[in-house]
């Protein structure tokens, strides 16, 4: 997640490795294994499964699903993160 601070005409983006809601440390993307504080990857959008709690960049998880994968990308996790139940 990124936070924005208006300083002049262009917002400044700050990256954080903490959840803005609870302050706990965020984990790495389950697919690319980059920390969200890694400045080489430009996506600030993370998502996580409400059942297994595994975290991924939103675009990586969408690509994972689009390739026909039906279960969580974390090895050994058999959670169907896209199931509606």
PyMOL Python script that loads the backbone (N, CA, C, O; Angstrom):
from pymol import cmd

cmd.read_pdbstr("""\
ATOM      1  N   UNK A   1       0.837  -1.169   0.000  1.00  0.00           N
ATOM      2  CA  UNK A   1       0.000   0.000   0.000  1.00  0.00           C
ATOM      3  C   UNK A   1       0.886   1.239   0.000  1.00  0.00           C
ATOM      4  O   UNK A   1       1.954   1.250   0.613  1.00  0.00           O
ATOM      5  N   UNK A   2       0.463   2.216  -0.649  1.00  0.00           N
ATOM      6  CA  UNK A   2       1.212   3.467  -0.689  1.00  0.00           C
ATOM      7  C   UNK A   2       0.375   4.554  -0.050  1.00  0.00           C
ATOM      8  O   UNK A   2      -0.855   4.528  -0.101  1.00  0.00           O
ATOM      9  N   UNK A   3       1.042   5.479   0.536  1.00  0.00           N
ATOM     10  CA  UNK A   3       0.338   6.647   1.053  1.00  0.00           C
ATOM     11  C   UNK A   3       0.810   7.847   0.257  1.00  0.00           C
ATOM     12  O   UNK A   3       1.924   7.856  -0.267  1.00  0.00           O
ATOM     13  N   UNK A   4      -0.031   8.847   0.169  1.00  0.00           N
ATOM     14  CA  UNK A   4       0.294  10.024  -0.619  1.00  0.00           C
ATOM     15  C   UNK A   4       0.340  11.247   0.278  1.00  0.00           C
ATOM     16  O   UNK A   4      -0.476  11.406   1.186  1.00  0.00           O
ATOM     17  N   UNK A   5       1.288  12.086   0.013  1.00  0.00           N
ATOM     18  CA  UNK A   5       1.415  13.339   0.741  1.00  0.00           C
ATOM     19  C   UNK A   5       1.565  14.428  -0.304  1.00  0.00           C
ATOM     20  O   UNK A   5       2.490  14.390  -1.114  1.00  0.00           O
ATOM     21  N   UNK A   6       0.670  15.390  -0.293  1.00  0.00           N
ATOM     22  CA  UNK A   6       0.734  16.461  -1.277  1.00  0.00           C
ATOM     23  C   UNK A   6       1.779  17.485  -0.882  1.00  0.00           C
ATOM     24  O   UNK A   6       1.653  18.167   0.134  1.00  0.00           O
ATOM     25  N   UNK A   7       2.800  17.579  -1.692  1.00  0.00           N
ATOM     26  CA  UNK A   7       3.853  18.575  -1.521  1.00  0.00           C
ATOM     27  C   UNK A   7       4.039  19.204  -2.885  1.00  0.00           C
ATOM     28  O   UNK A   7       4.712  18.640  -3.748  1.00  0.00           O
ATOM     29  N   UNK A   8       3.458  20.344  -3.081  1.00  0.00           N
ATOM     30  CA  UNK A   8       3.537  20.966  -4.395  1.00  0.00           C
ATOM     31  C   UNK A   8       2.536  20.334  -5.340  1.00  0.00           C
ATOM     32  O   UNK A   8       1.549  19.749  -4.893  1.00  0.00           O
ATOM     33  N   UNK A   9       2.769  20.440  -6.629  1.00  0.00           N
ATOM     34  CA  UNK A   9       1.792  19.992  -7.612  1.00  0.00           C
ATOM     35  C   UNK A   9       1.721  18.477  -7.807  1.00  0.00           C
ATOM     36  O   UNK A   9       0.723  17.986  -8.334  1.00  0.00           O
ATOM     37  N   UNK A  10       2.739  17.724  -7.405  1.00  0.00           N
ATOM     38  CA  UNK A  10       2.778  16.286  -7.642  1.00  0.00           C
ATOM     39  C   UNK A  10       2.781  15.537  -6.317  1.00  0.00           C
ATOM     40  O   UNK A  10       3.573  15.865  -5.434  1.00  0.00           O
ATOM     41  N   UNK A  11       1.902  14.522  -6.151  1.00  0.00           N
ATOM     42  CA  UNK A  11       1.922  13.758  -4.905  1.00  0.00           C
ATOM     43  C   UNK A  11       3.202  12.937  -4.787  1.00  0.00           C
ATOM     44  O   UNK A  11       3.726  12.451  -5.789  1.00  0.00           O
ATOM     45  N   UNK A  12       3.695  12.787  -3.582  1.00  0.00           N
ATOM     46  CA  UNK A  12       4.879  11.981  -3.302  1.00  0.00           C
ATOM     47  C   UNK A  12       4.393  10.647  -2.760  1.00  0.00           C
ATOM     48  O   UNK A  12       3.559  10.612  -1.855  1.00  0.00           O
ATOM     49  N   UNK A  13       4.906   9.552  -3.303  1.00  0.00           N
ATOM     50  CA  UNK A  13       4.486   8.217  -2.884  1.00  0.00           C
ATOM     51  C   UNK A  13       5.494   7.668  -1.887  1.00  0.00           C
ATOM     52  O   UNK A  13       6.699   7.669  -2.139  1.00  0.00           O
ATOM     53  N   UNK A  14       4.989   7.203  -0.758  1.00  0.00           N
ATOM     54  CA  UNK A  14       5.824   6.553   0.247  1.00  0.00           C
ATOM     55  C   UNK A  14       5.419   5.094   0.306  1.00  0.00           C
ATOM     56  O   UNK A  14       4.230   4.787   0.393  1.00  0.00           O
ATOM     57  N   UNK A  15       6.376   4.198   0.261  1.00  0.00           N
ATOM     58  CA  UNK A  15       6.078   2.776   0.398  1.00  0.00           C
ATOM     59  C   UNK A  15       6.251   2.394   1.861  1.00  0.00           C
ATOM     60  O   UNK A  15       7.078   2.950   2.584  1.00  0.00           O
ATOM     61  N   UNK A  16       5.445   1.433   2.261  1.00  0.00           N
ATOM     62  CA  UNK A  16       5.527   0.971   3.630  1.00  0.00           C
ATOM     63  C   UNK A  16       5.481  -0.547   3.647  1.00  0.00           C
ATOM     64  O   UNK A  16       4.923  -1.165   2.740  1.00  0.00           O
ATOM     65  N   UNK A  17       6.060  -1.143   4.663  1.00  0.00           N
ATOM     66  CA  UNK A  17       5.970  -2.592   4.811  1.00  0.00           C
ATOM     67  C   UNK A  17       5.077  -2.945   5.994  1.00  0.00           C
ATOM     68  O   UNK A  17       5.184  -4.035   6.555  1.00  0.00           O
ATOM     69  N   UNK A  18       4.200  -2.024   6.371  1.00  0.00           N
ATOM     70  CA  UNK A  18       3.262  -2.214   7.472  1.00  0.00           C
ATOM     71  C   UNK A  18       1.828  -2.035   6.979  1.00  0.00           C
ATOM     72  O   UNK A  18       1.565  -1.214   6.100  1.00  0.00           O
ATOM     73  N   UNK A  19       0.925  -2.792   7.538  1.00  0.00           N
ATOM     74  CA  UNK A  19      -0.489  -2.653   7.227  1.00  0.00           C
ATOM     75  C   UNK A  19      -0.978  -1.308   7.756  1.00  0.00           C
ATOM     76  O   UNK A  19      -0.775  -1.003   8.931  1.00  0.00           O
ATOM     77  N   UNK A  20      -1.617  -0.499   6.912  1.00  0.00           N
ATOM     78  CA  UNK A  20      -2.096   0.789   7.393  1.00  0.00           C
ATOM     79  C   UNK A  20      -3.228   0.654   8.406  1.00  0.00           C
ATOM     80  O   UNK A  20      -3.484   1.582   9.174  1.00  0.00           O
ATOM     81  N   UNK A  21      -3.907  -0.491   8.415  1.00  0.00           N
ATOM     82  CA  UNK A  21      -5.007  -0.695   9.349  1.00  0.00           C
ATOM     83  C   UNK A  21      -4.565  -1.113  10.739  1.00  0.00           C
ATOM     84  O   UNK A  21      -5.005  -0.534  11.732  1.00  0.00           O
ATOM     85  N   UNK A  22      -3.687  -2.127  10.817  1.00  0.00           N
ATOM     86  CA  UNK A  22      -3.305  -2.666  12.125  1.00  0.00           C
ATOM     87  C   UNK A  22      -1.849  -2.432  12.482  1.00  0.00           C
ATOM     88  O   UNK A  22      -1.467  -2.609  13.638  1.00  0.00           O
ATOM     89  N   UNK A  23      -1.024  -2.038  11.512  1.00  0.00           N
ATOM     90  CA  UNK A  23       0.381  -1.765  11.791  1.00  0.00           C
ATOM     91  C   UNK A  23       1.286  -2.988  11.754  1.00  0.00           C
ATOM     92  O   UNK A  23       2.496  -2.858  11.936  1.00  0.00           O
ATOM     93  N   UNK A  24       0.723  -4.184  11.519  1.00  0.00           N
ATOM     94  CA  UNK A  24       1.547  -5.394  11.463  1.00  0.00           C
ATOM     95  C   UNK A  24       2.370  -5.414  10.181  1.00  0.00           C
ATOM     96  O   UNK A  24       1.988  -4.825   9.170  1.00  0.00           O
ATOM     97  N   UNK A  25       3.501  -6.101  10.241  1.00  0.00           N
ATOM     98  CA  UNK A  25       4.390  -6.220   9.090  1.00  0.00           C
ATOM     99  C   UNK A  25       3.709  -7.009   7.979  1.00  0.00           C
ATOM    100  O   UNK A  25       3.108  -8.054   8.228  1.00  0.00           O
ATOM    101  N   UNK A  26       3.805  -6.500   6.744  1.00  0.00           N
ATOM    102  CA  UNK A  26       3.248  -7.205   5.597  1.00  0.00           C
ATOM    103  C   UNK A  26       4.269  -8.203   5.070  1.00  0.00           C
ATOM    104  O   UNK A  26       5.474  -7.958   5.104  1.00  0.00           O
ATOM    105  N   UNK A  27       3.772  -9.321   4.587  1.00  0.00           N
ATOM    106  CA  UNK A  27       4.645 -10.354   4.053  1.00  0.00           C
ATOM    107  C   UNK A  27       4.990 -10.078   2.601  1.00  0.00           C
ATOM    108  O   UNK A  27       4.619  -9.048   2.037  1.00  0.00           O
ATOM    109  N   UNK A  28       5.703 -11.012   2.015  1.00  0.00           N
ATOM    110  CA  UNK A  28       6.098 -10.907   0.607  1.00  0.00           C
ATOM    111  C   UNK A  28       4.995 -11.444  -0.289  1.00  0.00           C
ATOM    112  O   UNK A  28       4.140 -12.218   0.140  1.00  0.00           O
ATOM    113  N   UNK A  29       5.036 -11.015  -1.541  1.00  0.00           N
ATOM    114  CA  UNK A  29       4.114 -11.524  -2.555  1.00  0.00           C
ATOM    115  C   UNK A  29       4.345 -13.032  -2.701  1.00  0.00           C
ATOM    116  O   UNK A  29       5.482 -13.477  -2.856  1.00  0.00           O
ATOM    117  N   UNK A  30       3.265 -13.811  -2.651  1.00  0.00           N
ATOM    118  CA  UNK A  30       3.365 -15.269  -2.749  1.00  0.00           C
ATOM    119  C   UNK A  30       3.849 -15.733  -4.117  1.00  0.00           C
ATOM    120  O   UNK A  30       4.289 -16.874  -4.258  1.00  0.00           O
ATOM    121  N   UNK A  31       3.777 -14.874  -5.123  1.00  0.00           N
ATOM    122  CA  UNK A  31       4.149 -15.273  -6.475  1.00  0.00           C
ATOM    123  C   UNK A  31       5.556 -14.822  -6.837  1.00  0.00           C
ATOM    124  O   UNK A  31       6.366 -15.642  -7.270  1.00  0.00           O
ATOM    125  N   UNK A  32       5.868 -13.545  -6.673  1.00  0.00           N
ATOM    126  CA  UNK A  32       7.199 -13.053  -7.071  1.00  0.00           C
ATOM    127  C   UNK A  32       8.182 -13.024  -5.898  1.00  0.00           C
ATOM    128  O   UNK A  32       9.383 -12.847  -6.100  1.00  0.00           O
ATOM    129  N   UNK A  33       7.680 -13.195  -4.682  1.00  0.00           N
ATOM    130  CA  UNK A  33       8.466 -13.224  -3.448  1.00  0.00           C
ATOM    131  C   UNK A  33       9.150 -11.899  -3.119  1.00  0.00           C
ATOM    132  O   UNK A  33      10.066 -11.858  -2.298  1.00  0.00           O
ATOM    133  N   UNK A  34       8.706 -10.816  -3.757  1.00  0.00           N
ATOM    134  CA  UNK A  34       9.249  -9.496  -3.418  1.00  0.00           C
ATOM    135  C   UNK A  34       8.470  -8.905  -2.254  1.00  0.00           C
ATOM    136  O   UNK A  34       7.253  -9.057  -2.158  1.00  0.00           O
ATOM    137  N   UNK A  35       9.179  -8.244  -1.393  1.00  0.00           N
ATOM    138  CA  UNK A  35       8.549  -7.508  -0.307  1.00  0.00           C
ATOM    139  C   UNK A  35       7.853  -6.301  -0.896  1.00  0.00           C
ATOM    140  O   UNK A  35       8.272  -5.788  -1.933  1.00  0.00           O
ATOM    141  N   UNK A  36       6.799  -5.842  -0.252  1.00  0.00           N
ATOM    142  CA  UNK A  36       6.119  -4.663  -0.774  1.00  0.00           C
ATOM    143  C   UNK A  36       6.946  -3.403  -0.592  1.00  0.00           C
ATOM    144  O   UNK A  36       6.578  -2.355  -1.121  1.00  0.00           O
ATOM    145  N   UNK A  37       8.037  -3.469   0.127  1.00  0.00           N
ATOM    146  CA  UNK A  37       8.901  -2.296   0.274  1.00  0.00           C
ATOM    147  C   UNK A  37      10.000  -2.271  -0.790  1.00  0.00           C
ATOM    148  O   UNK A  37      10.814  -1.348  -0.819  1.00  0.00           O
ATOM    149  N   UNK A  38      10.025  -3.294  -1.676  1.00  0.00           N
ATOM    150  CA  UNK A  38      11.010  -3.353  -2.748  1.00  0.00           C
ATOM    151  C   UNK A  38      10.694  -2.278  -3.779  1.00  0.00           C
ATOM    152  O   UNK A  38       9.605  -2.274  -4.352  1.00  0.00           O
ATOM    153  N   UNK A  39      11.609  -1.390  -4.017  1.00  0.00           N
ATOM    154  CA  UNK A  39      11.364  -0.240  -4.883  1.00  0.00           C
ATOM    155  C   UNK A  39      11.468  -0.566  -6.376  1.00  0.00           C
ATOM    156  O   UNK A  39      11.164   0.291  -7.206  1.00  0.00           O
ATOM    157  N   UNK A  40      11.895  -1.797  -6.742  1.00  0.00           N
ATOM    158  CA  UNK A  40      12.026  -2.129  -8.156  1.00  0.00           C
ATOM    159  C   UNK A  40      10.700  -2.548  -8.775  1.00  0.00           C
ATOM    160  O   UNK A  40      10.565  -2.526  -9.998  1.00  0.00           O
ATOM    161  N   UNK A  41       9.728  -2.926  -7.972  1.00  0.00           N
ATOM    162  CA  UNK A  41       8.416  -3.301  -8.500  1.00  0.00           C
ATOM    163  C   UNK A  41       7.460  -2.149  -8.258  1.00  0.00           C
ATOM    164  O   UNK A  41       7.400  -1.612  -7.152  1.00  0.00           O
ATOM    165  N   UNK A  42       6.716  -1.769  -9.274  1.00  0.00           N
ATOM    166  CA  UNK A  42       5.947  -0.531  -9.192  1.00  0.00           C
ATOM    167  C   UNK A  42       4.521  -0.682  -8.691  1.00  0.00           C
ATOM    168  O   UNK A  42       3.886   0.327  -8.384  1.00  0.00           O
ATOM    169  N   UNK A  43       3.989  -1.888  -8.593  1.00  0.00           N
ATOM    170  CA  UNK A  43       2.605  -2.043  -8.151  1.00  0.00           C
ATOM    171  C   UNK A  43       2.492  -1.823  -6.653  1.00  0.00           C
ATOM    172  O   UNK A  43       3.254  -2.388  -5.869  1.00  0.00           O
ATOM    173  N   UNK A  44       1.541  -1.005  -6.270  1.00  0.00           N
ATOM    174  CA  UNK A  44       1.269  -0.778  -4.854  1.00  0.00           C
ATOM    175  C   UNK A  44       0.028  -1.534  -4.403  1.00  0.00           C
ATOM    176  O   UNK A  44      -0.379  -1.424  -3.246  1.00  0.00           O
ATOM    177  N   UNK A  45      -0.572  -2.294  -5.298  1.00  0.00           N
ATOM    178  CA  UNK A  45      -1.814  -2.968  -4.961  1.00  0.00           C
ATOM    179  C   UNK A  45      -1.552  -4.405  -4.547  1.00  0.00           C
ATOM    180  O   UNK A  45      -1.044  -5.214  -5.323  1.00  0.00           O
ATOM    181  N   UNK A  46      -1.909  -4.703  -3.306  1.00  0.00           N
ATOM    182  CA  UNK A  46      -1.798  -6.044  -2.769  1.00  0.00           C
ATOM    183  C   UNK A  46      -3.195  -6.572  -2.498  1.00  0.00           C
ATOM    184  O   UNK A  46      -4.126  -5.803  -2.257  1.00  0.00           O
ATOM    185  N   UNK A  47      -3.334  -7.869  -2.539  1.00  0.00           N
ATOM    186  CA  UNK A  47      -4.584  -8.481  -2.114  1.00  0.00           C
ATOM    187  C   UNK A  47      -4.232  -9.754  -1.357  1.00  0.00           C
ATOM    188  O   UNK A  47      -3.143 -10.306  -1.518  1.00  0.00           O
ATOM    189  N   UNK A  48      -5.147 -10.202  -0.547  1.00  0.00           N
ATOM    190  CA  UNK A  48      -4.919 -11.430   0.198  1.00  0.00           C
ATOM    191  C   UNK A  48      -6.229 -12.184   0.297  1.00  0.00           C
ATOM    192  O   UNK A  48      -7.314 -11.606   0.237  1.00  0.00           O
ATOM    193  N   UNK A  49      -6.096 -13.486   0.448  1.00  0.00           N
ATOM    194  CA  UNK A  49      -7.251 -14.362   0.582  1.00  0.00           C
ATOM    195  C   UNK A  49      -7.776 -14.252   2.009  1.00  0.00           C
ATOM    196  O   UNK A  49      -7.003 -14.279   2.967  1.00  0.00           O
ATOM    197  N   UNK A  50      -9.077 -14.128   2.143  1.00  0.00           N
ATOM    198  CA  UNK A  50      -9.674 -14.009   3.471  1.00  0.00           C
ATOM    199  C   UNK A  50      -9.739 -15.350   4.196  1.00  0.00           C
ATOM    200  O   UNK A  50     -10.030 -15.395   5.392  1.00  0.00           O
ATOM    201  N   UNK A  51      -9.472 -16.443   3.481  1.00  0.00           N
ATOM    202  CA  UNK A  51      -9.458 -17.755   4.121  1.00  0.00           C
ATOM    203  C   UNK A  51      -8.055 -18.168   4.543  1.00  0.00           C
ATOM    204  O   UNK A  51      -7.815 -18.441   5.719  1.00  0.00           O
ATOM    205  N   UNK A  52      -7.122 -18.215   3.584  1.00  0.00           N
ATOM    206  CA  UNK A  52      -5.771 -18.709   3.900  1.00  0.00           C
ATOM    207  C   UNK A  52      -4.815 -17.584   4.294  1.00  0.00           C
ATOM    208  O   UNK A  52      -3.737 -17.849   4.827  1.00  0.00           O
ATOM    209  N   UNK A  53      -5.197 -16.332   4.037  1.00  0.00           N
ATOM    210  CA  UNK A  53      -4.434 -15.139   4.419  1.00  0.00           C
ATOM    211  C   UNK A  53      -3.128 -14.953   3.648  1.00  0.00           C
ATOM    212  O   UNK A  53      -2.280 -14.169   4.074  1.00  0.00           O
ATOM    213  N   UNK A  54      -2.943 -15.652   2.526  1.00  0.00           N
ATOM    214  CA  UNK A  54      -1.731 -15.455   1.737  1.00  0.00           C
ATOM    215  C   UNK A  54      -1.856 -14.180   0.915  1.00  0.00           C
ATOM    216  O   UNK A  54      -2.931 -13.859   0.409  1.00  0.00           O
ATOM    217  N   UNK A  55      -0.760 -13.464   0.790  1.00  0.00           N
ATOM    218  CA  UNK A  55      -0.700 -12.134   0.189  1.00  0.00           C
ATOM    219  C   UNK A  55      -0.019 -12.185  -1.171  1.00  0.00           C
ATOM    220  O   UNK A  55       0.930 -12.946  -1.358  1.00  0.00           O
ATOM    221  N   UNK A  56      -0.491 -11.388  -2.119  1.00  0.00           N
ATOM    222  CA  UNK A  56       0.125 -11.290  -3.452  1.00  0.00           C
ATOM    223  C   UNK A  56      -0.103  -9.904  -4.019  1.00  0.00           C
ATOM    224  O   UNK A  56      -1.022  -9.191  -3.614  1.00  0.00           O
ATOM    225  N   UNK A  57       0.755  -9.531  -4.971  1.00  0.00           N
ATOM    226  CA  UNK A  57       0.445  -8.344  -5.761  1.00  0.00           C
ATOM    227  C   UNK A  57      -0.854  -8.659  -6.505  1.00  0.00           C
ATOM    228  O   UNK A  57      -1.023  -9.772  -7.003  1.00  0.00           O
ATOM    229  N   UNK A  58      -1.756  -7.708  -6.584  1.00  0.00           N
ATOM    230  CA  UNK A  58      -3.056  -7.944  -7.221  1.00  0.00           C
ATOM    231  C   UNK A  58      -2.904  -8.384  -8.677  1.00  0.00           C
ATOM    232  O   UNK A  58      -3.605  -9.291  -9.125  1.00  0.00           O
ATOM    233  N   UNK A  59      -1.998  -7.751  -9.413  1.00  0.00           N
ATOM    234  CA  UNK A  59      -1.835  -8.121 -10.826  1.00  0.00           C
ATOM    235  C   UNK A  59      -1.216  -9.507 -10.981  1.00  0.00           C
ATOM    236  O   UNK A  59      -1.552 -10.223 -11.924  1.00  0.00           O
ATOM    237  N   UNK A  60      -0.323  -9.899 -10.079  1.00  0.00           N
ATOM    238  CA  UNK A  60       0.264 -11.241 -10.139  1.00  0.00           C
ATOM    239  C   UNK A  60      -0.799 -12.301  -9.866  1.00  0.00           C
ATOM    240  O   UNK A  60      -0.838 -13.329 -10.542  1.00  0.00           O
ATOM    241  N   UNK A  61      -1.655 -12.057  -8.884  1.00  0.00           N
ATOM    242  CA  UNK A  61      -2.695 -13.020  -8.553  1.00  0.00           C
ATOM    243  C   UNK A  61      -3.702 -13.154  -9.692  1.00  0.00           C
ATOM    244  O   UNK A  61      -4.186 -14.252  -9.967  1.00  0.00           O
ATOM    245  N   UNK A  62      -4.018 -12.045 -10.353  1.00  0.00           N
ATOM    246  CA  UNK A  62      -4.935 -12.103 -11.499  1.00  0.00           C
ATOM    247  C   UNK A  62      -4.314 -12.912 -12.635  1.00  0.00           C
ATOM    248  O   UNK A  62      -5.002 -13.715 -13.265  1.00  0.00           O
ATOM    249  N   UNK A  63      -3.021 -12.712 -12.907  1.00  0.00           N
ATOM    250  CA  UNK A  63      -2.328 -13.491 -13.939  1.00  0.00           C
ATOM    251  C   UNK A  63      -2.323 -14.977 -13.583  1.00  0.00           C
ATOM    252  O   UNK A  63      -2.509 -15.827 -14.453  1.00  0.00           O
ATOM    253  N   UNK A  64      -2.110 -15.288 -12.298  1.00  0.00           N
ATOM    254  CA  UNK A  64      -2.110 -16.668 -11.811  1.00  0.00           C
ATOM    255  C   UNK A  64      -3.460 -17.323 -12.111  1.00  0.00           C
ATOM    256  O   UNK A  64      -3.515 -18.443 -12.618  1.00  0.00           O
ATOM    257  N   UNK A  65      -4.524 -16.630 -11.801  1.00  0.00           N
ATOM    258  CA  UNK A  65      -5.872 -17.142 -12.054  1.00  0.00           C
ATOM    259  C   UNK A  65      -6.144 -17.256 -13.553  1.00  0.00           C
ATOM    260  O   UNK A  65      -6.722 -18.245 -14.004  1.00  0.00           O
ATOM    261  N   UNK A  66      -5.732 -16.245 -14.330  1.00  0.00           N
ATOM    262  CA  UNK A  66      -5.961 -16.240 -15.779  1.00  0.00           C
ATOM    263  C   UNK A  66      -5.254 -17.394 -16.488  1.00  0.00           C
ATOM    264  O   UNK A  66      -5.678 -17.809 -17.567  1.00  0.00           O
ATOM    265  N   UNK A  67      -4.179 -17.916 -15.892  1.00  0.00           N
ATOM    266  CA  UNK A  67      -3.461 -19.056 -16.480  1.00  0.00           C
ATOM    267  C   UNK A  67      -4.146 -20.388 -16.161  1.00  0.00           C
ATOM    268  O   UNK A  67      -3.644 -21.450 -16.530  1.00  0.00           O
ATOM    269  N   UNK A  68      -5.286 -20.328 -15.480  1.00  0.00           N
ATOM    270  CA  UNK A  68      -6.054 -21.540 -15.206  1.00  0.00           C
ATOM    271  C   UNK A  68      -5.799 -22.165 -13.852  1.00  0.00           C
ATOM    272  O   UNK A  68      -6.351 -23.226 -13.559  1.00  0.00           O
ATOM    273  N   UNK A  69      -4.987 -21.550 -13.024  1.00  0.00           N
ATOM    274  CA  UNK A  69      -4.739 -22.087 -11.691  1.00  0.00           C
ATOM    275  C   UNK A  69      -5.984 -21.896 -10.833  1.00  0.00           C
ATOM    276  O   UNK A  69      -6.611 -20.836 -10.853  1.00  0.00           O
ATOM    277  N   UNK A  70      -6.333 -22.937 -10.078  1.00  0.00           N
ATOM    278  CA  UNK A  70      -7.547 -22.881  -9.270  1.00  0.00           C
ATOM    279  C   UNK A  70      -7.277 -22.817  -7.780  1.00  0.00           C
ATOM    280  O   UNK A  70      -8.197 -22.572  -6.999  1.00  0.00           O
ATOM    281  N   UNK A  71      -6.038 -23.030  -7.369  1.00  0.00           N
ATOM    282  CA  UNK A  71      -5.733 -22.986  -5.939  1.00  0.00           C
ATOM    283  C   UNK A  71      -4.672 -21.923  -5.661  1.00  0.00           C
ATOM    284  O   UNK A  71      -4.033 -21.407  -6.578  1.00  0.00           O
ATOM    285  N   UNK A  72      -4.505 -21.618  -4.414  1.00  0.00           N
ATOM    286  CA  UNK A  72      -3.546 -20.618  -3.939  1.00  0.00           C
ATOM    287  C   UNK A  72      -2.146 -20.878  -4.514  1.00  0.00           C
ATOM    288  O   UNK A  72      -1.752 -22.035  -4.662  1.00  0.00           O
ATOM    289  N   UNK A  73      -1.398 -19.829  -4.837  1.00  0.00           N
ATOM    290  CA  UNK A  73      -0.051 -20.012  -5.395  1.00  0.00           C
ATOM    291  C   UNK A  73       0.999 -20.472  -4.381  1.00  0.00           C
ATOM    292  O   UNK A  73       2.112 -20.816  -4.777  1.00  0.00           O
ATOM    293  N   UNK A  74       0.677 -20.488  -3.101  1.00  0.00           N
ATOM    294  CA  UNK A  74       1.647 -20.914  -2.086  1.00  0.00           C
ATOM    295  C   UNK A  74       1.737 -22.438  -2.082  1.00  0.00           C
ATOM    296  O   UNK A  74       0.724 -23.124  -1.954  1.00  0.00           O
ATOM    297  N   UNK A  75       2.943 -22.957  -2.223  1.00  0.00           N
ATOM    298  CA  UNK A  75       3.168 -24.398  -2.253  1.00  0.00           C
ATOM    299  C   UNK A  75       2.579 -25.060  -1.016  1.00  0.00           C
ATOM    300  O   UNK A  75       2.844 -24.646   0.112  1.00  0.00           O
ATOM    301  N   UNK A  76       1.779 -26.090  -1.243  1.00  0.00           N
ATOM    302  CA  UNK A  76       1.185 -26.835  -0.144  1.00  0.00           C
ATOM    303  C   UNK A  76      -0.163 -26.306   0.318  1.00  0.00           C
ATOM    304  O   UNK A  76      -0.868 -26.994   1.057  1.00  0.00           O
ATOM    305  N   UNK A  77      -0.533 -25.116  -0.092  1.00  0.00           N
ATOM    306  CA  UNK A  77      -1.831 -24.556   0.284  1.00  0.00           C
ATOM    307  C   UNK A  77      -2.836 -24.967  -0.781  1.00  0.00           C
ATOM    308  O   UNK A  77      -2.652 -24.658  -1.958  1.00  0.00           O
ATOM    309  N   UNK A  78      -3.862 -25.638  -0.392  1.00  0.00           N
ATOM    310  CA  UNK A  78      -4.874 -26.106  -1.337  1.00  0.00           C
ATOM    311  C   UNK A  78      -6.128 -25.236  -1.320  1.00  0.00           C
ATOM    312  O   UNK A  78      -7.181 -25.659  -1.797  1.00  0.00           O
ATOM    313  N   UNK A  79      -6.025 -24.038  -0.781  1.00  0.00           N
ATOM    314  CA  UNK A  79      -7.171 -23.130  -0.701  1.00  0.00           C
ATOM    315  C   UNK A  79      -7.590 -22.691  -2.105  1.00  0.00           C
ATOM    316  O   UNK A  79      -6.747 -22.314  -2.919  1.00  0.00           O
ATOM    317  N   UNK A  80      -8.872 -22.739  -2.378  1.00  0.00           N
ATOM    318  CA  UNK A  80      -9.404 -22.194  -3.623  1.00  0.00           C
ATOM    319  C   UNK A  80      -9.805 -20.755  -3.324  1.00  0.00           C
ATOM    320  O   UNK A  80     -10.943 -20.479  -2.945  1.00  0.00           O
ATOM    321  N   UNK A  81      -8.865 -19.856  -3.498  1.00  0.00           N
ATOM    322  CA  UNK A  81      -9.040 -18.458  -3.103  1.00  0.00           C
ATOM    323  C   UNK A  81     -10.148 -17.749  -3.876  1.00  0.00           C
ATOM    324  O   UNK A  81     -10.618 -16.698  -3.439  1.00  0.00           O
ATOM    325  N   UNK A  82     -10.575 -18.295  -5.009  1.00  0.00           N
ATOM    326  CA  UNK A  82     -11.588 -17.631  -5.836  1.00  0.00           C
ATOM    327  C   UNK A  82     -12.978 -18.184  -5.615  1.00  0.00           C
ATOM    328  O   UNK A  82     -13.944 -17.673  -6.181  1.00  0.00           O
ATOM    329  N   UNK A  83     -13.096 -19.217  -4.802  1.00  0.00           N
ATOM    330  CA  UNK A  83     -14.400 -19.813  -4.543  1.00  0.00           C
ATOM    331  C   UNK A  83     -15.256 -18.850  -3.726  1.00  0.00           C
ATOM    332  O   UNK A  83     -14.752 -18.202  -2.809  1.00  0.00           O
ATOM    333  N   UNK A  84     -16.522 -18.750  -4.043  1.00  0.00           N
ATOM    334  CA  UNK A  84     -17.402 -17.794  -3.380  1.00  0.00           C
ATOM    335  C   UNK A  84     -17.810 -18.190  -1.970  1.00  0.00           C
ATOM    336  O   UNK A  84     -18.232 -17.325  -1.203  1.00  0.00           O
ATOM    337  N   UNK A  85     -17.706 -19.432  -1.603  1.00  0.00           N
ATOM    338  CA  UNK A  85     -18.171 -19.889  -0.285  1.00  0.00           C
ATOM    339  C   UNK A  85     -17.221 -19.544   0.819  1.00  0.00           C
ATOM    340  O   UNK A  85     -17.480 -19.864   1.979  1.00  0.00           O
TER     341      UNK A  85
END
""", "prot")
cmd.dss("prot")
cmd.show_as("cartoon", "prot")
cmd.util.cbc("prot")
cmd.orient("prot")
